[in-house]
Amino acid sequence: MKKKLLILIIISLLTILFNATTAAESKYNWEQLINTTQKQLAENESDIVLNYTLAVAYANTGEIKNAYDIIDVFGSSVSREDFNTAVSPYLADWENYQDSDNLLLLNYAAFREVINKDYREAVSLFEYIFKIDPENLWALNHAAAALIEIKKYDQALNYADQALSMQENEYSHLIKGYAYYENGNYFRAVMEAASARNLFKALASEEYQDFAE
């Protein structure tokens, strides 16, 4: 009996360890896109679409600080009109995005809505991305971040919790901290901020620029 119990305990521990260290992976090879885009940017570092592509790829691998830093370049040197002019041709004829399974273009569309502050449409797009790419926890986080912008804090908490159930990450904790703060639960906000301390410090130390109108 003791031997069987010991075996069950070992199996349980191994299962917990495996789940804690195994990262959920998107269907799209974002790492390869990062490598390819970085090489292209070496030849044309000011290209808006290439910079946007790299930011989108970083955002889908959890490199949130890198994604923010690139978008900050847009905010300080590129107008929102110029950005939309550069990106829109890739999204022409998209009357119904749910007819598409192109994860790159779907992400182009979703983050474009974030940049243009149409957060409700961004949420819908990120939700659809997660539907067709269910191992991409970052889509859940980005949906949660957009929900924060429209003050849907409970739903944002739900999505962040789902992302954390897939993989421990600081971005989910940061989103939860913000949602709890806005809900007036300051103790839990502090606890979540502590769990996101590295990302919190990295983002708080910068003054990110919005796009020029």
N, C-alpha and C positions, 0 to 999 in steps of 0.2 A: 504493500500500500504506500509506504513512504517513498519507494523507488518510483512508482507511478506519479506520485505527487511532485517529486523532484523533476521528473521529465516534463510534466505539464508546466511547471514554473519556468524551466529553461526555454521551452517552446514559446511561452508567453513573452518572456523577456526578449527573445530573438525577434519575435514579431513586432514588438514595440520599437526595438532598435532599428529594424529594417524600415518601418514606416516613418520613423523620425529622420532617417538619413537619405531616403530615396526621394529625389526631387520629381515633382510632376513635370512632364515635358509637353510642350506644344507640338502639334503636328508639323508646324513650320520650322525650318532650320534657321532660327534667328541668329545663332552664332556665326553661321556661314555668311549670312547677309551682312553682319557687322564687319567681318573680315574683308568681304568683297567691296563694300561701300567705303571702308577706310582707304583701300587702295585707290579707288576712283577719286576720292576727295583729295588725295595727294596730288592729283593732276588738276583738280578744279575745286579748291577749298571753299569758294564762295557760292557754289551751286546750291540753290534753295532746296530742290527736290532731294539731292543727295544728303544734305544735312538733315532734312526732315526724315528721310528713310533711316538714317543712323539713329536719330532720336527715337523713332518708333521701334526699331529693333532693340535698342537698349531698354526701353520701357517694357518690352516683352520678355526680357531676361532678368528683370528685377534690378537692373542698374539705374535706379531712379535718379540718383544725383547726376549721372552722366547725361541722361535724357533731359533733365531740367536745364543743365548747363548749355546744351545745344539750343534748346528752345529760347533760352535767354539771349542768345546771339540774334535770333530772329527778332525778339522783342526790342532789342536795342538798335538794330540796324536795318530791319526789314519791316515795311508796313504790312498791316493785315491784308490790304488790297493786293500788294505784290505777292504775298504768300498764297492767297487764294488764286491769283492768276497763274502762278507756277504749278499749283497742285491740282486745280480743277480739271485740266484736260485728262488726267488719269482717271477721273471719276465721272466723265461725261456719260450720258445715257444710263445713269444709275437711278432709274425711277423707282425700282423696287430692289433694295439691297438683299432681300431674302431670296432672290433668285441666284445669288452668287455664293460660291464657296472659296473665293480667292482671299485668303487670310491677310495677305499684304495689303490689297486694296481696301478690304474691310477695315483694317486698322488705319490706313490713310484716311478713310472717311470718318471713322470714330474720333480720331485725334484732331481732325480738321474741325469737327463740331465743338470739341473742347476749346480749341484756339479761338473759334468764333463765338464762344460762350452760349452755344445752343446745347445746354447740358442734358436736357430731356432726350434729345435725339441721340446724343452721345451715349447715354445710358442704354437706350434701345439697341444701338449698334454693338456695344460691348456685351450686352446680354446675348445677342445673336451670335457674336464671335464665340462666346463661351459655349453656346449650344452646339456649335459645329466643331469646336476645339475644346472638349470638356476637361482636358488635362492642363489647360492654360490658366493657372490660378491668377496670373496677372490681369487677365481680362476681367475677372471678378473684382480685383482691387481697383482697376481703373473705373469700373462701373460704380463701385462704392465711393471713390473720390468724386465722381461727377454727381452722385446723389447728395454728397455733402454740400455741394454748391447750390442745390435746390432745396436744402434743408430737410431732406428725407433721411434723418439720422438713424432711425430704427432699421430701415432697409439697408442703409450703408453698413451698420453693425452686423447685420445678418450676412451680407456678402463678404465682409472682412473675416468673419468667423468661419465661413465656408472655405475661404482661401487658406486660413490658418490650419484648418483640418486637413488640407492637402499638403501643406509644407509650412514650417515655421519661417516667418519672414518679418522684417522690421516695418515694412510698408503697411501691412495690415494693422499692426499695432499702432502706427502713427495715425492711420485713418480712424481707428477706434478711439484713440485718445482725443482727437478733434471732435468726434461725434459725442463722446461723453461730456466733453467740456461745453459744447453748445447745448447739451441737454441739462447742464447744471450739475452733473455728477463729477465734481472736481477731484474727488479722491481717486476714482477709477481712471479719470483722465491722466492724472499724475502717474498712476501705475502703468498704464499703457505707454505713456511717453518714456518711462524708464525702460520699458522693453524695446523701445525703438530709439534708444539714446544715440547710437552712432548716426543713424539717418537723420534724426531730429537735429543734432548738432550740425551736421553737414548742410542741411537745408536752411537752418536758422541763421547760419553764418553768412548767407548770401542775400542780396537784395535783387530779386529777379524782376526783369523789366516786362511790362505788358506790351503788346503790339501797338504801334502807332496807328491811329485811325486814318 
